[in-house]
Amino acid sequence: MADSSFDVVSKVDKMEAENALNQAAKEIEQRYDFKGADASVAFSGDDVLIKANSEERAKAVLDVLQSKAIKRNISLKSLDAGDPYPSGKEYRIEVKFKNGIEQDVAKKIGAFLRANAPKTVKSQIQGDELRVSSKSRDDLQNTIQLLKGEEFDVPLQYINFR
């Protein structure tokens, strides 16, 4: 019998990110406390650029974006927000969406699995993913539960269970 496997990934759904951004932009447009603050949030390539006329307003816009992301089931671990910096008469914050598992985090997950998962479970790093395999499907399901109970630096999803 061939080994069963699943992939551990960390990805942000692009459509959900767009929806969260659009909802945040709509709320910023309508909220009274943002009137006259020249506050905006928009995509700048794959990143998000937040603009406002003061540092506090820029942080408030970031807070709105984070709350909308949570409602769209996007983990805050996958948002990498920089510090506000002045640019002319406005303050800006650059927010990046993290996609993929970095090499050192993948190594931590692999070490965690070697220490805590059943002995039949093997893991290997494949680019920005981690493939976990075993002869026993039950061991793989137990491994997923084990990973869900542990905190890592990135949000994890489990795909391609076969």
C-alpha positions as CSV (number, residue, x, y, z in Angstrom):
1,M,0.0,0.0,0.0
2,A,1.3,3.5,-0.9
3,D,1.9,6.2,1.7
4,S,-0.9,8.6,2.4
5,S,0.1,12.3,2.7
6,F,-1.1,15.9,3.1
7,D,0.6,19.3,2.6
8,V,1.0,21.9,5.3
9,V,0.8,25.4,3.7
10,S,0.3,29.0,4.7
11,K,-1.6,30.9,2.1
12,V,-3.9,33.9,2.1
13,D,-6.9,33.6,-0.2
14,K,-6.5,36.6,-2.6
15,M,-10.2,37.1,-3.0
16,E,-10.8,37.2,0.7
17,A,-8.0,39.7,1.1
18,E,-9.5,41.9,-1.6
19,N,-12.9,41.6,0.1
20,A,-11.5,42.6,3.4
21,L,-9.7,45.6,1.8
22,N,-12.8,46.8,0.0
23,Q,-14.9,46.5,3.2
24,A,-12.2,48.5,5.1
25,A,-12.1,51.2,2.4
26,K,-15.9,51.5,2.5
27,E,-16.0,51.8,6.3
28,I,-13.2,54.4,6.2
29,E,-15.1,56.4,3.6
30,Q,-18.3,56.4,5.7
31,R,-16.9,56.9,9.3
32,Y,-17.3,60.3,10.8
33,D,-13.9,60.2,12.6
34,F,-12.1,59.8,9.3
35,K,-13.7,62.9,7.7
36,G,-11.0,65.3,6.6
37,A,-8.2,62.9,7.6
38,D,-7.5,62.0,3.9
39,A,-7.4,58.4,5.0
40,S,-7.3,55.6,2.4
41,V,-6.4,52.0,2.1
42,A,-5.6,50.4,-1.3
43,F,-3.5,47.7,-3.0
44,S,-0.1,48.7,-4.2
45,G,1.0,45.7,-6.2
46,D,0.6,42.6,-3.9
47,D,1.0,44.8,-0.8
48,V,-1.5,47.2,0.9
49,L,-0.7,50.9,1.3
50,I,-2.4,52.8,4.1
51,K,-2.4,56.6,3.9
52,A,-3.6,59.2,6.4
53,N,-2.7,62.8,7.5
54,S,-1.5,61.7,11.0
55,E,0.3,58.7,12.5
56,E,-2.7,58.0,14.8
57,R,-5.2,58.0,11.9
58,A,-2.9,55.7,9.9
59,K,-2.9,53.3,12.9
60,A,-6.7,53.5,13.1
61,V,-7.0,52.6,9.4
62,L,-4.7,49.6,10.1
63,D,-7.0,48.6,12.9
64,V,-10.1,48.8,10.6
65,L,-8.2,46.6,8.0
66,Q,-7.3,44.1,10.7
67,S,-10.8,43.8,12.0
68,K,-12.2,43.3,8.5
69,A,-9.5,40.6,7.8
70,I,-10.5,38.8,11.0
71,K,-14.2,38.8,9.8
72,R,-13.0,37.3,6.5
73,N,-11.1,34.5,8.3
74,I,-7.7,35.9,7.5
75,S,-5.3,35.3,10.4
76,L,-3.5,38.4,11.7
77,K,-0.3,36.2,11.7
78,S,-0.5,36.5,7.9
79,L,-0.5,40.3,7.9
80,D,2.9,41.9,8.2
81,A,2.4,45.6,9.0
82,G,5.3,48.0,9.0
83,D,5.6,51.1,11.2
84,P,4.0,54.4,10.2
85,Y,6.5,56.6,8.3
86,P,6.0,60.2,7.1
87,S,5.9,60.8,3.4
88,G,5.4,64.5,2.5
89,K,2.3,65.7,4.4
90,E,0.9,62.3,5.1
91,Y,1.8,59.1,7.0
92,R,2.0,55.7,5.4
93,I,1.9,52.1,6.5
94,E,2.9,49.2,4.2
95,V,1.1,45.9,4.9
96,K,2.3,42.7,3.3
97,F,0.3,39.4,3.1
98,K,2.6,36.5,4.1
99,N,2.3,33.5,1.7
100,G,4.3,30.3,2.1
101,I,6.1,28.8,5.0
102,E,9.6,30.2,5.5
103,Q,12.5,27.7,5.7
104,D,13.2,28.2,9.4
105,V,9.5,27.9,10.4
106,A,9.3,24.7,8.2
107,K,12.3,23.3,10.1
108,K,10.6,24.1,13.4
109,I,7.4,22.3,12.3
110,G,9.5,19.3,11.1
111,A,11.4,19.1,14.4
112,F,8.1,19.3,16.3
113,L,6.7,16.5,14.2
114,R,9.8,14.3,14.8
115,A,9.5,14.9,18.6
116,N,5.7,14.6,19.0
117,A,4.0,12.8,16.1
118,P,3.8,9.0,15.8
119,K,7.0,7.4,14.6
120,T,5.5,6.3,11.2
121,V,5.0,10.0,10.2
122,K,7.6,11.6,8.0
123,S,7.9,15.2,6.9
124,Q,9.9,16.9,4.1
125,I,10.2,20.5,3.0
126,Q,9.1,21.2,-0.5
127,G,9.7,24.9,-1.4
128,D,7.3,26.9,0.8
129,E,5.3,23.9,1.8
130,L,5.7,20.9,4.0
131,R,4.7,17.4,2.9
132,V,3.7,15.0,5.7
133,S,3.4,11.3,4.8
134,S,2.7,8.0,6.6
135,K,1.3,4.5,5.8
136,S,-1.5,5.1,8.3
137,R,-4.2,7.7,7.6
138,D,-5.2,7.7,11.2
139,D,-1.7,8.8,12.2
140,L,-2.0,11.6,9.6
141,Q,-5.3,12.8,11.1
142,N,-3.8,12.7,14.6
143,T,-0.8,14.7,13.3
144,I,-3.2,17.4,11.9
145,Q,-4.9,17.6,15.3
146,L,-1.4,17.8,17.0
147,L,-0.4,20.7,14.6
148,K,-3.7,22.5,15.2
149,G,-3.0,22.5,19.0
150,E,0.4,24.0,18.6
151,E,1.2,27.7,17.9
152,F,3.6,28.6,15.1
153,D,4.6,32.0,13.6
154,V,2.3,31.5,10.6
155,P,-1.3,30.3,10.1
156,L,-1.4,26.8,8.8
157,Q,-3.7,25.1,6.4
158,Y,-3.8,21.4,5.5
159,I,-4.5,20.5,1.9
160,N,-4.2,17.5,-0.5
161,F,-5.1,14.8,2.0
162,R,-4.8,11.6,0.1
